[in-house]
């Protein structure tokens, strides 16, 4: 009897040790972590009987850490931009996902299913970028070129080229000028010609609500994720729909090459893409959903990039173009705008 009891105890210890070893390490942005814990992390741990280890930071820091640990990876799944994913793929830091192991991917918008090619990433959220303006000051914005017209002279804030929104704004200004030059030469020249009329080239989108509330600016360019906060601060603010359209960006998930449990990594990514999780994150206005089964009220939708109409209107800046041209953008900007 004593021998049998000892064997049983050993079995329990082994089972507990196995459960403790079932760990998935994820690398994510540091924002909205309480909301992610409630909607995603804790439910997934209960679902998989595993433990999530969450590492946080900005994308450049986390990408650098991924490269530094290439020989012995410590992260299994990473969330970052599509351009980051393409860069990571080029450095052999990530491995392809298997779409067959991601059944919820079928419910995602087409653009989110393989945004960088080779199944190296899947999109989990996206956003539009457009012009916002104070309707108490001007009656509307119909074109990206209106940012440089007499009506808004001395009342515009533009994103610096080094920010996420900077290249997206330049993309649409270049389009408005009738050009598809990926180096944005005409757009940068136009900004340079009007640089003395621009109130500021902002580094953080959080500056815009205060600037508009104080009457220092009447228009700017922001990502949709900052729209709800601006509208709360400046109720007279409006989201413009320029005739040339709007640009936008996407955040994606990848499996790190050498991940210790690829099957668990697929399970986690698939759960993140599920209608259940995407619904909760959308309702909290944390992420705009890529899952087309998600439905929210008009009030909540106002703070998101939501619905097929808005999704199809976005002119995404290709990740390849971002990687190939960002040095040229920065060089031209520094020479002509920041001089």
N, C-alpha and C positions, 0 to 999 in steps of 0.2 A: 504494500500500500504506500509506504514511504517512497519507494522508488517511482511509483506511478505519479505521485504528487509532485515529486521533484521534476519529472519529465514535463508535467503539465505547466509548472511554473516556468520552466525553461522556454516552453512554447509561447507563453504569454509575453515573456521578456523579448523573445525574438520578434513577435508580432509588433510589439510596441516600438522596438528599434527600427523595424521596417517602415512603420508609419512616420516615425520621426525623420527618416531619411528621405521621405517623399516631399521634397522641397523644391519650389520653383522660385528663382530669383528674377525679378523684373526691374527694368530700368525705365523710369518715367520722368515727365516734367513734374516740378514740385507744386504746381497749382492744384487747387480743389481736391486735395488728398482726403479730407474728411468725407466728401461726397463720393469719391471713388471707393473708399473703404466700405461705406454703407451699401452702395449699389453694386459693387463688383467684387472687391477683395474678400470680404467676409462671406458673402454667399458662395463664392467659388470654393473657398476653403472648406465650407460645410459640404459642398457638392462632391468635391474630389477626395476629401479626407486627407488633405495635404496642408502644407504651410507655405504661405507666400512671404518672401523677403523682398522688401521694396527699397530700391535705391533711387534717389532723386537728384535732380540737377538740371542745368540748361543743356541743350542738345550738343553744343560743341564740347563741353566738359565730358559728357557721357560718351560721346563718340571717341574722344581721345583716350578715355579709360578703356574702352572696348579694344582699341588698337594696342594699348600697352599690355593688355592681358590676352593677346591673340593666342599665344602658345598654350595658355591654361585659362580658358574663359571662366569668369565667375558669374556672368549674367546669362540667362536663358532666353528671355524675350525683351525686346527694346521697343519703346515708343518714341518716335521722332518725326521729322518732316520727310516728305518723299525725296527731296534733294539729299538729305542725310543718308537715306536708305541707298540711293544710287551710289553715293560716295563709299558707303560701307561695303556695298557689293563689289565695287572696283578694287577695294583693298582686301577682298576675300575674308571679310569679317562675319558675314551672315550666310545662311544656307536657304535654299528654296523652301517655301511652304508647300504642303500637298493639299491642293484644293479639295480632294476627295475626303480629307479629314476635317474639312471646314464646311459642314452642311449649311450653316447660316450665311455663308458667303453668297449663296444663290439669291438671297433677299437683298443684297447690297446693290447700290447703283453700279452700273457697268464700270464707271471710271474708278471705282474703289477696289475692283477685284484683282487687278494686276497693274497698279499705277506706274511702276518703274520697269516692268518687263521681267521675264524669267521667273515669275512667281516669287520674287525676292521680298515682297512686302504686300500687305493688304491695308487699304485705308479704313480707319475707324471713325474719323470725323473730318469735316471739311468746313470751309467758311468762304463767304463772299467778301470782296473788298470793293468799296465804292466811296463816293463823295458824300459827306454829311454837311448839312448847312442849317443855319438858324433862320427859320421862316419869319421871324420877327424883323429880320434885317433885310433879307432878299426874298424874292417871290419864287425862286426855283433855280435849279441847275440842270441844263439840258445836254451839256457836253463836257467832256474832260477839259476842253480848251477854255471853258468858262472860268477855270481857276486862274487864268492869266488875262482875263478881260478887265475892262475899266470898272465894272460893277463890283468886283471883288478885290480891287487893287489895295494892298496894305491890310487885307483882312483874311489872309490864307495861311494855314500851317501845313507844311508838307512833311512826309516822313523822310528821314535821312536815308541815303542809299544803303547804309550798313544795317538798317532794320529789316525785319521781315516784310513790312508793308512797302518799303522803298522801291524795290524792283517791280512789285505788282502795280504800283502807281505809274512808274515809268513805262511799263508795258502798255497800259491803256492810253497814256499820253502819246506814245509812239503810234499806236493804232489810230488815234484821233487825227494824227498828222498824215495819215495815209501811208504809213510805212510799216513793214514787218521786219525791220532790221533788228536782229537779236542783241545787238550791242547798244540799242536805244540811243543812237547818236543824235537824232533830231530832238528827241525828248529831253536829253541832257542839255543840249544847246538852248532849248526853249526855257528850261528852268534857269539856266545860267543868265539868259537875257533878262529874266525877271527876278533874279535873286534878291535885289534890293527891295522888291515889293512884297516879299514873303516875310511874314512875321517871325517864323522860326522853322527850322528843319528839326522836327522833334525826334528824340531818341526813344521815348516811351509813350505808348498810346494813352496811358493814364493821365498825361498832361492835357489832353484835348478837352475833357469836360470842364476843367477849371478855366482854361483859356477862353472857351466859348461862353461860359457862365459870366465871366468878368467882362465880356464884350471886347476882348482883345482880338478875337478872330470871329469870322462869320461862316467859315467853311474849312474843311480839312478832308483827309483821306484816312479811313480806319477800316479794320477788319470787323466783320459782323459780330464777333465775339465781344467787342467792346461797345456795341450799340445799346444794349439794355442799360448799361451804366450811364452812358451819355444822355439817353432819353430821360432817365430818372433825375439827372442833374439839370438838364436843359429841356423842359417839356416842349419847347417850341422847335426843337431839332427835328430834322427830316432826313430820311435816307433817300438819296437821289438815285434815279434810274437813267443814267446818261444814254444817249442814243447809240453810243459805241459799245454799250454793255458794261460789265464789271469783271474784274479779275478775281482771283481767289487762290487759296492754298489748301493743302491736305496734310493731315498727320496720319502716320502709318505704323503698323506693327511688323516686326521681323523676328525670326528665330536666329539666335546667334550660332555661328558655326562652332560645333563642338558642344552644343547644349547637352547637359547630362541626361535630360529626359525629354526628347523631342515629342513624344506622344502627349505628355502632360502639357508641353508648350502649345501644341495644337489645340488641346482641350480648352486651355485658357483663352487663346485667341478666338476660338469659336464662341465661347461664352461671352466674350466682350462684344462680339458682333451680333449676339442674339437680340431679338426684339425686346425681351425682358430687360436686359441691361441697358440697351440703347434708349428704351422708353424712360427708365428712371433717370438716366443722365440728361436726357432732353427735358424732362419735366423740371429738373433742377437747374436748367439752363447752363449746364456744365459743358456739354458737347452737342453739336448739331449732328443728328443721326444720319448714318449712311444706310441703315436698314430701312427699306421702303415700307415695312409694315408698321412703323411707328406713327402714331397719330397724336397730335397735341392740339390744345385750344389755340384760338387766334391770339390770345393774350401772351401765351408762352411762345408761340411761333414768332412773335414780334422780336424776341431776343435771340432768335436762332437763324441759321441758314437752313431753311426748311422747305420741303416739298419739291416735286419734280420741276415745277416752273422755274423756281430759283436755281435749282441744281443745274438745269440745262442751259441757263443763261450765263453761267460762269465760264470765263475764258482762263482755264488753268495755265499758269506759267510752267512749261515742261521742266522737269527736274534736270534733264540733260542740258537744257539751255542755261539753267541757273549755274550748274557746275562749270560749263564751258566759258561763260561770259562774265561771271561775277568780278573777276580781277580787272577786266576791261571796264566794267561799270564803275568800279571804285576808282580806277586810275583817271578816267575821264571826269568823274564827279569832283575828285580832289583838284584836278587841274583847272576846271572851269567854274564849278559852283562854290567850292570851299576855299578858294584862293583868297 
